């Protein structure tokens, strides 16, 4: 059903219409275009803009509570421009707007990639066993392909400061927790302290996604040639330790017999089906295809648990403060406590 853009939260029609005509009017027939909010995101806002016979995706920052360096649309755009010619599948970047008078911040449009996005237990439950097996392997292989890219070789040599990456991760995410959270949680302070004490002495440097998980992929699940059409949501990408991506991916992973994981509403039950690799098998396959040593994997899984806890606490705060477009009853406060406990257990082993 069409919606007038004036009624879509976060997209005032008149300024967006003027910008679209100047930026992509030569590529698309914009007559009668309209916008549809895309559900599923908990951070940046994503919309599908429908034209006469085509569509594009618009990404913009959240409506409020944006922290310094968070939700940086220009960085996300830069990453897409760099990766689009490589073997790492991403949407085609179409146009960037840095004029704050349009939406109050930088935003961009990219191609609308066709394919399946698997967000729920029911989505993956509809897959055949061989599809789940393929998907487990494909997710790891794509991550290894990303981490194998030489940043200088794709124009991203200055995309981040990899030296001291893990130290900065712990420090910055602690600052974000302090600024965003509405919870008093002493165990989170203990988790930050233990992470700071157990930072690996050395680490590799790679392009990291920052939020690598199954529902940030658009998939072609055809029986003859299944493949990943695009990896999306690059807002946290930078240069850093590739194992940070793996640790967060394992945090999102839901093993079939992991009942505690069911208390975390993000990617809930998505991989909790027969046929999916276990988290341990995911890690082993990554080590095999990437050639990386995983002796310090517990640190990175704990780091991933901490990050997701901070993200969910921030989302909960934006719901509470009225800055999110939709209300939710996801039980985010409980999920934060569970993630912190899981992180502490990793560091105790």
C-alpha positions as CSV (number, residue, x, y, z in Angstrom):
1,X,0.0,0.0,0.0
2,X,1.3,3.4,-0.9
3,X,2.1,5.9,1.8
4,X,2.5,9.6,1.2
5,X,6.1,10.5,2.2
6,X,4.9,13.2,4.6
7,X,3.4,10.4,6.7
8,X,6.6,8.4,6.9
9,X,8.6,9.3,10.0
10,X,12.0,10.7,9.2
11,X,11.5,11.6,5.6
12,X,9.9,15.1,4.8
13,X,8.7,14.8,1.2
14,X,9.5,18.2,-0.3
15,X,13.3,18.4,0.5
16,X,13.8,14.7,-0.3
17,X,12.0,15.1,-3.6
18,X,14.1,18.0,-4.6
19,X,17.3,16.2,-3.8
20,X,16.2,13.0,-5.6
21,X,15.5,14.9,-8.8
22,X,18.9,16.5,-8.7
23,X,20.8,13.4,-7.7
24,X,19.2,10.5,-9.5
25,X,16.5,12.1,-11.6
26,X,18.4,11.1,-14.8
27,X,18.3,7.4,-13.9
28,X,14.8,6.9,-12.6
29,X,11.3,8.0,-13.4
30,X,10.3,9.7,-10.1
31,X,6.7,10.5,-10.9
32,X,4.5,9.5,-8.1
33,X,7.2,7.9,-6.0
34,X,6.6,6.9,-2.5
35,X,8.4,5.5,0.5
36,X,8.1,2.4,2.7
37,X,9.9,2.0,6.0
38,X,11.8,-1.3,6.1
39,X,11.4,-3.1,9.4
40,X,14.2,-5.1,11.0
41,X,16.7,-2.4,11.8
42,X,17.4,-1.4,15.4
43,X,19.7,1.6,14.6
44,X,19.9,3.5,11.4
45,X,16.7,4.0,9.5
46,X,16.1,2.3,6.2
47,X,13.5,3.0,3.6
48,X,12.5,1.6,0.2
49,X,11.7,4.4,-2.3
50,X,9.5,3.1,-5.0
51,X,9.4,4.7,-8.4
52,X,7.4,3.7,-11.5
53,X,9.0,0.4,-12.2
54,X,12.1,0.4,-10.0
55,X,13.1,1.1,-6.4
56,X,16.1,2.2,-4.4
57,X,17.1,2.0,-0.7
58,X,17.6,5.1,1.4
59,X,19.7,5.0,4.6
60,X,19.7,7.7,7.2
61,X,20.8,8.1,10.9
62,X,18.3,7.5,13.7
63,X,16.0,10.4,14.7
64,X,17.7,11.2,18.0
65,X,20.4,10.2,20.4
66,X,23.2,10.0,17.9
67,X,26.6,9.6,19.5
68,X,29.9,11.0,18.1
69,X,31.2,8.7,15.3
70,X,28.1,6.5,15.6
71,X,25.7,6.1,12.6
72,X,28.2,7.7,10.2
73,X,26.5,7.5,6.8
74,X,29.5,8.9,5.0
75,X,31.8,6.1,6.2
76,X,29.2,3.6,5.2
77,X,29.0,5.1,1.8
78,X,32.8,5.2,1.4
79,X,32.9,1.5,2.3
80,X,30.3,0.6,-0.4
81,X,32.1,2.6,-3.0
82,X,35.4,0.7,-2.2
83,X,33.9,-2.8,-2.0
84,X,31.4,-2.7,-4.9
85,X,34.1,-3.7,-7.5
86,X,35.5,-6.5,-5.3
87,X,34.3,-10.1,-4.7
88,X,32.6,-9.0,-1.5
89,X,29.0,-8.5,-2.5
90,X,27.4,-5.1,-1.6
91,X,24.6,-3.0,-3.0
92,X,25.6,-0.4,-5.7
93,X,26.1,3.0,-4.1
94,X,24.0,5.5,-6.1
95,X,24.1,9.0,-4.5
96,X,25.3,10.6,-1.3
97,X,23.7,13.7,0.3
98,X,25.9,15.7,2.8
99,X,23.5,18.7,2.8
100,X,22.1,18.8,6.4
101,X,19.2,21.0,5.2
102,X,17.6,18.0,3.6
103,X,17.3,15.5,6.5
104,X,19.4,17.1,9.2
105,X,22.3,14.8,8.5
106,X,24.2,12.8,5.8
107,X,22.2,10.1,4.0
108,X,22.6,8.1,0.8
109,X,20.7,5.9,-1.6
110,X,21.9,2.5,-3.0
111,X,20.5,-0.2,-5.3
112,X,17.6,-2.3,-4.0
113,X,19.1,-5.8,-4.1
114,X,16.6,-8.6,-4.7
115,X,16.7,-11.7,-2.6
116,X,15.7,-13.3,0.7
117,X,16.6,-11.9,4.1
118,X,16.3,-14.5,6.9
119,X,15.4,-12.8,10.1
120,X,13.4,-15.3,12.1
121,X,13.3,-18.9,13.3
122,X,10.4,-19.5,10.9
123,X,12.4,-18.1,7.9
124,X,15.2,-20.6,8.4
125,X,12.8,-23.3,9.4
126,X,11.4,-23.2,5.8
127,X,14.9,-24.1,4.4
128,X,15.9,-27.5,3.4
129,X,18.7,-29.2,5.3
130,X,21.2,-28.7,2.4
131,X,20.4,-25.0,2.3
132,X,21.2,-24.6,6.0
133,X,24.4,-26.4,5.5
134,X,25.3,-24.2,2.6
135,X,24.3,-21.1,4.4
136,X,26.6,-21.9,7.4
137,X,29.6,-22.3,5.1
138,X,28.7,-19.3,2.9
139,X,28.5,-17.0,5.8
140,X,32.0,-17.9,7.0
141,X,33.5,-17.9,3.5
142,X,32.2,-14.4,2.8
143,X,33.6,-13.1,6.1
144,X,37.0,-14.7,5.2
145,X,36.8,-13.0,1.8
146,X,36.2,-9.6,3.4
147,X,39.1,-10.1,5.8
148,X,41.4,-11.2,3.0
149,X,41.1,-7.8,1.2
150,X,44.1,-5.5,1.4
151,X,42.8,-2.2,2.6
152,X,45.3,-0.1,0.6
153,X,44.4,-2.1,-2.5
154,X,40.8,-1.1,-2.4
155,X,41.3,2.5,-1.3
156,X,40.6,2.0,2.4
157,X,44.1,2.4,3.8
158,X,43.0,5.4,5.8
159,X,39.6,4.0,6.8
160,X,40.6,3.5,10.4
161,X,43.4,3.3,12.9
162,X,44.1,-0.4,13.4
163,X,46.9,0.1,15.9
164,X,45.3,-0.2,19.4
165,X,42.0,-1.3,17.9
166,X,40.9,-3.6,20.7
167,X,41.9,-1.2,23.4
168,X,39.9,1.5,21.7
169,X,37.0,-0.9,21.3
170,X,36.8,-1.5,25.0
171,X,37.2,2.2,25.9
172,X,34.8,3.5,23.3
173,X,32.1,1.0,23.9
174,X,32.4,1.7,27.6
175,X,31.9,5.4,26.9
176,X,28.9,4.6,24.7
177,X,27.4,2.5,27.6
178,X,27.9,5.4,30.0
179,X,26.2,7.9,27.6
180,X,23.4,5.7,26.3
181,X,22.4,3.2,29.0
182,X,19.6,3.8,31.5
183,X,20.6,0.7,33.5
184,X,22.6,0.3,36.6
185,X,24.6,-2.9,36.0
186,X,27.7,-3.5,38.1
187,X,28.5,-6.7,36.1
188,X,28.9,-4.6,33.0
189,X,31.7,-2.6,34.8
190,X,33.3,-5.9,35.7
191,X,33.1,-7.1,32.0
192,X,34.8,-3.9,30.8
193,X,37.5,-4.3,33.4
194,X,38.2,-8.0,32.4
195,X,38.2,-7.2,28.7
196,X,40.8,-4.5,29.3
197,X,42.9,-6.9,31.2
198,X,42.7,-9.7,28.6
199,X,43.3,-7.8,25.3
200,X,45.5,-10.0,23.1
201,X,49.1,-8.8,22.7
202,X,49.0,-9.0,18.9
203,X,46.3,-9.0,16.2
204,X,45.8,-8.9,12.5
205,X,44.5,-5.9,10.5
206,X,41.6,-6.2,8.1
207,X,38.4,-4.5,6.9
208,X,35.8,-5.4,9.5
209,X,32.1,-5.2,9.1
210,X,31.3,-4.5,12.7
211,X,27.8,-6.2,12.8
212,X,28.3,-9.4,10.8
213,X,25.3,-11.7,11.1
214,X,22.9,-13.6,8.9
215,X,20.1,-11.1,8.6
216,X,22.6,-8.5,7.2
217,X,22.8,-10.6,4.1
218,X,20.5,-10.7,1.0
219,X,20.4,-14.2,-0.4
220,X,19.7,-16.0,-3.6
221,X,18.5,-19.4,-2.3
222,X,18.0,-21.0,-5.8
223,X,18.6,-24.7,-5.9
224,X,21.2,-24.6,-8.7
225,X,23.4,-21.7,-7.6
226,X,22.7,-20.3,-4.1
227,X,24.8,-17.3,-3.3
228,X,25.0,-14.1,-1.3
229,X,23.6,-11.2,-3.4
230,X,24.7,-8.5,-0.9
231,X,26.1,-7.9,2.6
232,X,24.4,-4.8,4.1
233,X,24.4,-2.5,7.1
234,X,28.1,-1.4,7.2
235,X,27.6,1.5,9.7
236,X,30.2,0.1,12.1
237,X,32.8,-0.9,9.5
238,X,36.4,0.2,10.0
239,X,40.0,-1.2,9.9
240,X,40.7,-3.4,12.8
241,X,41.0,-6.9,14.2
242,X,39.2,-9.4,12.0
243,X,38.5,-11.7,14.9
244,X,36.2,-9.0,16.4
245,X,33.8,-9.8,13.5
246,X,34.0,-13.5,14.2
247,X,33.4,-13.0,17.9
248,X,30.3,-10.9,17.3
249,X,29.0,-13.4,14.6
250,X,29.3,-16.1,17.2
251,X,27.4,-14.0,19.7
252,X,24.5,-13.7,17.3
253,X,24.7,-17.4,16.4
254,X,22.0,-19.5,18.2
255,X,23.0,-23.1,18.7
256,X,20.1,-25.6,18.7
257,X,20.5,-26.6,22.4
258,X,21.3,-23.1,23.8
259,X,18.3,-22.2,25.9
260,X,19.9,-19.1,27.5
261,X,20.4,-17.6,24.0
262,X,16.6,-17.6,23.6
263,X,16.5,-14.6,26.1
264,X,18.4,-12.4,23.6
265,X,15.8,-11.2,21.0
266,X,18.3,-10.4,18.2
267,X,18.5,-13.1,15.6
268,X,16.5,-15.2,18.0
269,X,16.4,-18.9,16.9
270,X,17.5,-18.1,13.4
271,X,20.2,-20.8,13.4
272,X,18.6,-23.1,16.0
273,X,17.7,-25.8,13.4
274,X,19.3,-29.1,12.4
275,X,21.7,-28.6,9.5
276,X,23.3,-25.3,10.7
277,X,26.8,-25.6,12.0
278,X,27.3,-25.1,15.7
279,X,29.1,-21.9,16.9
280,X,32.2,-24.1,17.5
281,X,32.0,-25.4,14.0
282,X,31.6,-21.9,12.6
283,X,34.8,-20.9,14.4
284,X,36.7,-23.9,13.2
285,X,35.7,-23.4,9.6
286,X,36.7,-19.7,9.8
287,X,40.1,-20.7,11.1
288,X,40.5,-23.2,8.3
289,X,39.6,-20.9,5.4
290,X,41.2,-17.8,6.8
291,X,44.3,-19.4,8.2
292,X,44.0,-17.5,11.4
293,X,44.8,-18.7,14.9
294,X,41.9,-18.7,17.4
295,X,43.8,-19.2,20.6
296,X,42.2,-16.0,22.0
297,X,38.7,-16.6,20.7
298,X,37.1,-16.3,24.2
299,X,38.2,-12.7,24.3
300,X,36.5,-11.9,21.0
301,X,33.3,-13.7,21.9
302,X,33.2,-11.7,25.2
303,X,33.9,-8.5,23.2
304,X,31.0,-9.4,20.9
305,X,28.7,-10.0,23.9
306,X,29.6,-6.7,25.4
307,X,29.0,-4.8,22.1
308,X,25.6,-6.3,21.6
309,X,24.7,-5.5,25.2
310,X,25.7,-1.9,24.6
311,X,23.8,-1.7,21.3
312,X,20.6,-3.1,22.9
313,X,20.9,-0.8,25.9
314,X,21.2,2.1,23.5
315,X,18.2,1.0,21.5
316,X,16.2,0.5,24.7
317,X,17.1,4.1,25.7
318,X,16.0,5.5,22.4
319,X,12.6,3.6,22.8
320,X,12.3,5.1,26.3
321,X,13.2,8.6,25.1
322,X,10.8,8.5,22.2
323,X,13.4,8.7,19.4
324,X,12.6,5.4,17.7
325,X,9.9,5.3,15.0
326,X,8.3,2.2,16.6
327,X,7.8,0.9,20.1
328,X,8.9,-2.6,21.0
329,X,8.5,-5.1,23.8
330,X,11.7,-7.0,23.1
331,X,12.8,-7.4,26.7
332,X,16.0,-5.6,25.9
333,X,16.9,-4.9,29.6
334,X,16.9,-8.7,30.4
335,X,18.9,-9.4,27.2
336,X,21.6,-6.9,28.2
337,X,22.0,-8.8,31.6
338,X,22.2,-12.1,29.8
339,X,24.8,-10.9,27.4
340,X,26.9,-9.5,30.1
341,X,26.8,-12.8,32.0
342,X,27.8,-14.7,28.9
343,X,30.7,-12.4,28.3
344,X,32.0,-12.8,31.9
345,X,31.8,-16.6,31.5
346,X,33.9,-16.5,28.4
347,X,36.6,-14.5,30.2
348,X,36.6,-16.9,33.2
349,X,37.6,-19.9,31.1
